[in-house]
Amino acid sequence: MERTYRAWTPDSAPAYNNPDRLYYPRQPKSLAGIAVRSFCLGIALTIGVSSTLYILLFTSSPLWRLPFFLASLSTFHFLEFWTTAAYNTRAAEVSSFLLTANWPGYAIAHSFATLECLVANVFWPNAQWAPFHLGKLICLAGFALTVIGQTVRTVAMCQAGPSFNHLVQHQRNAEHVLVTSGIYARFRHPSYFGFFWWALGTQLTMGNVVSFMGYAAVLWKFFSGRIKVEEEALIRFFGDEYVSYRKRVGTKIPFVR
């Protein structure tokens, strides 16, 4: 009797008794998906940094702001996954890169910011968008905010470890503890503080007046609402301990106590 054999593929493996299935292509923890995204982010970061430096060093064009934005985004999304994988390993998934988070609004906002910067610097390259000729100073302040915001968010994710999650948790798991030391002793929600000022910093650096105001309004509304919902859950988890912590440590996000 002639035997026929079917080639093995990840999808052909039985779902039962197969703990590795989550790591196959098109699965939540797909190693192939993680590798592809890391590779693409690395290329984007290299292009962003090298193009920014080249334009700044060898030309007088203000368009260095565009590859700067690309480098900032690439760094942010890579670190979102890396910190999760390193300090909250079980939660690390393809979605941890946050590349499609709050889709499509997130992509629309960054696309508009890129377009605003491109149009403004191509058609009005010598325009003074800042009052009192403070454009360079505001640009430097924006760059500092970008670096500070990214640093605070990354450090917060590292220090929180398994207690950090990209999604608001409504049930307390065994590894969930209230972190009040380190950077959490200065910021009640340091990851939100970090993203808020990182995003505004990128727009100041790019000279985007419209996007800066839009980012500020949308992010303030988003984080003020999210913090309210999250803290209701945290009070259920930790009771008076969290209430006391909330009273003594602020968010450092304007008008969000």
Salt bridges, closest charged atoms under 4 A:
ASP11 OD2 - ARG26 NH2 2.44
GLU80 OE2 - ARG153 NE 2.75
GLU80 OE1 - HIS166 NE2 2.78
GLU175 OE2 - ARG90 NH1 3.89
GLU231 OE2 - ARG188 NE 2.56
GLU231 OE2 - HIS189 NE2 2.97
GLU231 OE1 - ARG246 NH1 3.45
